[in-house]
């Protein structure tokens, strides 16, 4: 009886070891299959790590009127840009353009005038 139990235990270990290998291989196979399906469905789409950050939507509006706090508005713009994957450092030349899209008169008129007269490298 002890001999049978020992063999059964050895067989079970062998079977468990075999099924463990199969289970460990399954996630890799599934990942490869998912990748192949994505490439077949979206052949021209760049991988997620290579895609560009999106321009944030629903940005707070700034009008430049008395009582509006430009620093608070800029903080909100900065936060929304960071959430959407933009580099919010001074070196990012797209931030003034993004901020400009959320301005209304009279601030937008001033911004357009300023942007047309200021070199791009100074617009940070």
Backbone as CSV, one residue per row, in Angstrom:
resi,resn,N_x,N_y,N_z,CA_x,CA_y,CA_z,C_x,C_y,C_z
1,UNK,0.811,-1.183,0.000,0.000,0.000,0.000,0.859,1.253,0.000
2,UNK,1.961,1.239,0.792,2.853,2.384,0.808,3.508,2.590,-0.538
3,UNK,3.829,1.465,-1.212,4.444,1.539,-2.532,3.501,2.190,-3.536
4,UNK,2.230,1.842,-3.482,1.241,2.423,-4.387,1.097,3.922,-4.138
5,UNK,1.073,4.305,-2.881,0.951,5.726,-2.550,2.159,6.493,-3.055
6,UNK,3.347,5.903,-2.887,4.553,6.572,-3.355,4.538,6.745,-4.867
7,UNK,4.153,5.722,-5.590,4.068,5.824,-7.050,2.995,6.824,-7.464
8,UNK,1.876,6.815,-6.771,0.810,7.759,-7.096,1.293,9.188,-6.865
9,UNK,2.051,9.388,-5.780,2.590,10.714,-5.497,3.595,11.118,-6.565
10,UNK,4.448,10.173,-6.971,5.419,10.475,-8.022,4.712,10.780,-9.334
11,UNK,3.676,10.004,-9.661,2.919,10.255,-10.888,2.231,11.621,-10.827
12,UNK,1.688,11.950,-9.641,1.002,13.216,-9.489,1.981,14.383,-9.662
13,UNK,3.186,14.244,-9.112,4.197,15.288,-9.250,4.577,15.458,-10.708
14,UNK,4.744,14.359,-11.419,5.073,14.428,-12.838,3.942,15.090,-13.609
15,UNK,2.714,14.693,-13.301,1.571,15.277,-13.989,1.447,16.756,-13.657
16,UNK,1.613,17.103,-12.366,1.534,18.508,-11.983,2.638,19.324,-12.646
17,UNK,3.843,18.761,-12.713,4.948,19.452,-13.367,4.645,19.685,-14.831
18,UNK,4.059,18.679,-15.498,3.697,18.819,-16.904,2.619,19.868,-17.096
19,UNK,1.601,19.851,-16.231,0.530,20.834,-16.372,1.018,22.229,-15.991
20,UNK,1.981,22.315,-15.101,2.545,23.612,-14.732,3.244,24.231,-15.937
21,UNK,4.000,23.423,-16.672,4.669,23.922,-17.875,3.650,24.423,-18.891
22,UNK,2.566,23.667,-19.037,1.515,24.058,-19.978,0.881,25.372,-19.531
23,UNK,0.586,25.475,-18.229,-0.026,26.698,-17.706,0.899,27.901,-17.839
24,UNK,2.183,27.702,-17.642,3.130,28.805,-17.778,3.280,29.243,-19.228
25,UNK,3.098,28.331,-20.161,3.230,28.661,-21.580,1.979,29.351,-22.124
26,UNK,0.825,29.100,-21.522,-0.427,29.655,-22.041,-0.453,31.185,-22.083
27,UNK,-0.035,31.897,-21.034,-0.074,33.368,-21.134,0.779,33.911,-22.281
28,UNK,1.925,33.300,-22.513,2.780,33.755,-23.617,2.108,33.522,-24.959
29,UNK,1.459,32.368,-25.087,0.747,32.070,-26.335,-0.416,33.037,-26.531
30,UNK,-1.147,33.316,-25.448,-2.278,34.237,-25.544,-1.816,35.656,-25.885
31,UNK,-0.718,36.096,-25.296,-0.185,37.423,-25.617,0.215,37.516,-27.083
32,UNK,0.834,36.470,-27.602,1.223,36.458,-29.014,-0.011,36.480,-29.911
33,UNK,-1.049,35.755,-29.505,-2.277,35.723,-30.296,-2.972,37.091,-30.278
34,UNK,-3.003,37.736,-29.129,-3.597,39.075,-29.026,-2.836,40.060,-29.905
35,UNK,-1.527,39.993,-29.870,-0.703,40.885,-30.691,-0.984,40.664,-32.176
36,UNK,-1.078,39.398,-32.586,-1.353,39.088,-33.993,-2.729,39.604,-34.407
37,UNK,-3.721,39.460,-33.540,-5.065,39.951,-33.850,-5.081,41.476,-33.970
38,UNK,-4.376,42.164,-33.080,-4.310,43.629,-33.159,-3.645,44.077,-34.450
39,UNK,-2.552,43.421,-34.807,-1.842,43.793,-36.030,-2.690,43.522,-37.262
40,UNK,-3.490,42.451,-37.230,-4.352,42.140,-38.365,-5.493,43.152,-38.477
41,UNK,-6.012,43.579,-37.349,-7.149,44.495,-37.362,-6.723,45.941,-37.598
42,UNK,-5.604,46.353,-37.015,-5.113,47.722,-37.135,-3.681,47.711,-37.669
43,UNK,-3.480,47.392,-38.951,-2.114,47.253,-39.457,-1.313,48.554,-39.476
44,UNK,-1.969,49.695,-39.671,-1.240,50.957,-39.791,-1.138,51.723,-38.476
45,UNK,-1.811,51.255,-37.450,-1.818,51.961,-36.167,-0.501,51.736,-35.434
46,UNK,0.133,52.822,-34.950,1.381,52.637,-34.192,1.082,51.993,-32.842
47,UNK,2.053,51.295,-32.278,1.856,50.711,-30.949,1.536,51.805,-29.934
48,UNK,0.846,51.475,-28.845,0.442,52.490,-27.875,1.589,53.329,-27.333
49,UNK,2.761,52.749,-27.159,3.873,53.514,-26.608,4.393,54.566,-27.584
50,UNK,4.104,54.406,-28.869,4.594,55.348,-29.868,3.566,56.415,-30.242
51,UNK,2.338,56.285,-29.762,1.324,57.250,-30.153,1.564,58.588,-29.452
52,UNK,1.126,59.642,-30.096,1.325,60.988,-29.560,0.258,61.280,-28.506
53,UNK,0.597,62.144,-27.552,-0.412,62.541,-26.569,-1.544,63.301,-27.250
54,UNK,-2.735,63.103,-26.763,-3.892,63.789,-27.330,-4.020,65.184,-26.737
55,UNK,-4.607,66.067,-27.515,-4.899,67.402,-27.002,-6.057,67.250,-26.027
56,UNK,-5.903,67.772,-24.816,-6.972,67.628,-23.829,-8.262,68.289,-24.299
57,UNK,-9.379,67.701,-23.927,-10.681,68.283,-24.240,-11.281,68.863,-22.969
58,UNK,-12.272,69.682,-23.134,-12.976,70.312,-22.020,-12.032,71.111,-21.119
59,UNK,-11.133,71.858,-21.754,-10.228,72.717,-20.992,-11.007,73.897,-20.423
60,UNK,-10.598,74.380,-19.252,-11.276,75.555,-18.706,-11.008,76.772,-19.589
61,UNK,-11.998,77.604,-19.750,-11.877,78.798,-20.597,-11.317,79.967,-19.795
62,UNK,-10.538,80.787,-20.480,-9.997,82.001,-19.871,-10.343,83.172,-20.771
63,UNK,-10.936,84.213,-20.179,-11.350,85.376,-20.953,-10.469,86.589,-20.711
64,UNK,-9.702,86.585,-19.638,-8.840,87.722,-19.348,-9.569,88.877,-18.703
65,UNK,-10.696,88.600,-18.106,-11.476,89.660,-17.473,-11.009,89.902,-16.045
66,UNK,-11.336,91.059,-15.552,-10.988,91.435,-14.180,-11.576,90.398,-13.213
67,UNK,-10.762,89.979,-12.267,-11.211,89.005,-11.273,-10.855,87.566,-11.627
68,UNK,-10.520,87.297,-12.886,-10.100,85.940,-13.251,-8.645,85.744,-12.836
69,UNK,-8.361,84.596,-12.290,-7.001,84.300,-11.830,-6.269,83.505,-12.909
70,UNK,-5.347,84.143,-13.604,-4.623,83.486,-14.690,-3.753,82.351,-14.166
71,UNK,-3.220,82.490,-12.953,-2.371,81.420,-12.396,-3.180,80.156,-12.134
72,UNK,-4.394,80.320,-11.628,-5.251,79.155,-11.400,-5.601,78.495,-12.732
73,UNK,-5.922,79.313,-13.733,-6.251,78.777,-15.057,-5.060,78.034,-15.656
74,UNK,-3.855,78.620,-15.547,-2.655,77.956,-16.067,-2.377,76.650,-15.329
75,UNK,-2.625,76.627,-14.029,-2.458,75.395,-13.258,-3.409,74.317,-13.776
76,UNK,-4.653,74.689,-14.054,-5.626,73.726,-14.578,-5.207,73.217,-15.961
77,UNK,-4.731,74.113,-16.814,-4.253,73.712,-18.141,-3.070,72.765,-17.998
78,UNK,-2.118,73.107,-17.147,-0.942,72.277,-16.898,-1.354,70.886,-16.424
79,UNK,-2.291,70.822,-15.486,-2.754,69.540,-14.950,-3.424,68.702,-16.031
80,UNK,-4.295,69.314,-16.829,-4.975,68.571,-17.897,-3.974,68.057,-18.935
81,UNK,-2.956,68.841,-19.229,-1.937,68.401,-20.186,-1.167,67.208,-19.635
82,UNK,-0.798,67.260,-18.375,-0.076,66.136,-17.760,-0.926,64.872,-17.754
83,UNK,-2.207,65.010,-17.427,-3.107,63.857,-17.409,-3.169,63.215,-18.785
84,UNK,-3.125,64.020,-19.833,-3.222,63.506,-21.201,-1.869,63.168,-21.821
85,UNK,-0.808,63.136,-21.014,0.484,62.660,-21.486,1.412,63.694,-22.084
86,UNK,1.089,64.972,-21.965,1.970,66.016,-22.493,3.065,66.342,-21.489
87,UNK,4.226,66.636,-22.007,5.321,67.132,-21.184,4.978,68.576,-20.834
88,UNK,4.771,68.845,-19.568,4.339,70.179,-19.162,5.503,71.069,-18.751
89,UNK,6.684,70.778,-19.265,7.837,71.625,-18.950,7.861,72.834,-19.881
90,UNK,8.700,73.790,-19.552,8.826,74.987,-20.388,9.373,74.668,-21.775
91,UNK,10.032,73.522,-21.927,10.619,73.152,-23.215,9.567,72.698,-24.232
92,UNK,8.371,72.378,-23.791,7.331,71.890,-24.691,6.702,73.065,-25.434
93,UNK,6.931,73.122,-26.732,6.444,74.249,-27.533,4.962,74.139,-27.871
94,UNK,4.328,73.003,-27.617,2.900,72.860,-27.927,1.996,73.412,-26.829
95,UNK,2.524,73.586,-25.623,1.673,74.046,-24.525,1.052,75.421,-24.766
96,UNK,1.801,76.417,-25.275,1.135,77.696,-25.550,-0.006,77.551,-26.561
97,UNK,0.167,76.699,-27.547,-0.896,76.499,-28.531,-2.112,75.836,-27.893
98,UNK,-1.862,74.848,-27.025,-2.974,74.191,-26.331,-3.701,75.200,-25.448
99,UNK,-2.941,75.991,-24.699,-3.552,77.009,-23.843,-4.329,78.021,-24.682
100,UNK,-3.792,78.374,-25.832,-4.459,79.340,-26.696,-5.805,78.866,-27.201
101,UNK,-5.984,77.560,-27.330,-7.269,77.040,-27.808,-8.371,77.182,-26.774
102,UNK,-8.009,77.429,-25.529,-9.047,77.541,-24.496,-9.228,78.979,-24.018
103,UNK,-8.816,79.931,-24.851,-9.021,81.345,-24.528,-10.202,81.890,-25.317
104,UNK,-10.887,82.826,-24.711,-11.983,83.536,-25.369,-11.671,85.024,-25.338
105,UNK,-12.420,85.813,-26.105,-12.214,87.270,-26.127,-12.362,87.848,-24.736
106,UNK,-11.575,88.795,-24.359,-10.514,89.496,-25.073,-9.154,88.809,-24.994
107,UNK,-9.026,87.771,-24.142,-7.725,87.108,-23.975,-7.249,86.482,-25.278
108,UNK,-8.159,85.897,-26.056,-7.733,85.240,-27.298,-7.193,86.252,-28.304
109,UNK,-7.768,87.442,-28.347,-7.258,88.486,-29.242,-5.844,88.885,-28.866
110,UNK,-5.619,89.063,-27.568,-4.271,89.387,-27.105,-3.308,88.256,-27.441
111,UNK,-3.737,87.006,-27.214,-2.864,85.859,-27.458,-2.481,85.777,-28.935
112,UNK,-3.432,85.964,-29.828,-3.130,85.918,-31.266,-2.141,87.013,-31.649
113,UNK,-2.326,88.203,-31.113,-1.394,89.301,-31.376,-0.004,88.941,-30.856
114,UNK,0.058,88.469,-29.611,1.337,88.102,-28.991,2.024,86.981,-29.776
115,UNK,1.292,85.940,-30.158,1.867,84.802,-30.877,2.387,85.208,-32.248
116,UNK,1.727,86.166,-32.891,2.180,86.589,-34.220,3.443,87.445,-34.153
117,UNK,3.703,88.064,-33.027,4.853,88.957,-32.887,6.025,88.351,-32.115
118,UNK,5.819,87.215,-31.470,6.845,86.624,-30.609,7.437,85.388,-31.278
119,UNK,8.760,85.302,-31.383,9.380,84.105,-31.966,8.990,82.844,-31.177
120,UNK,8.879,81.742,-31.879,8.425,80.485,-31.266,9.283,80.071,-30.080
121,UNK,10.587,80.279,-30.171,11.472,79.861,-29.072,11.265,80.699,-27.809
122,UNK,10.608,81.831,-27.929,10.339,82.679,-26.758,8.916,82.509,-26.230
123,UNK,8.140,81.620,-26.830,6.738,81.470,-26.442,6.529,80.413,-25.362
124,UNK,7.396,80.350,-24.391,7.198,79.387,-23.298,7.046,80.098,-21.983
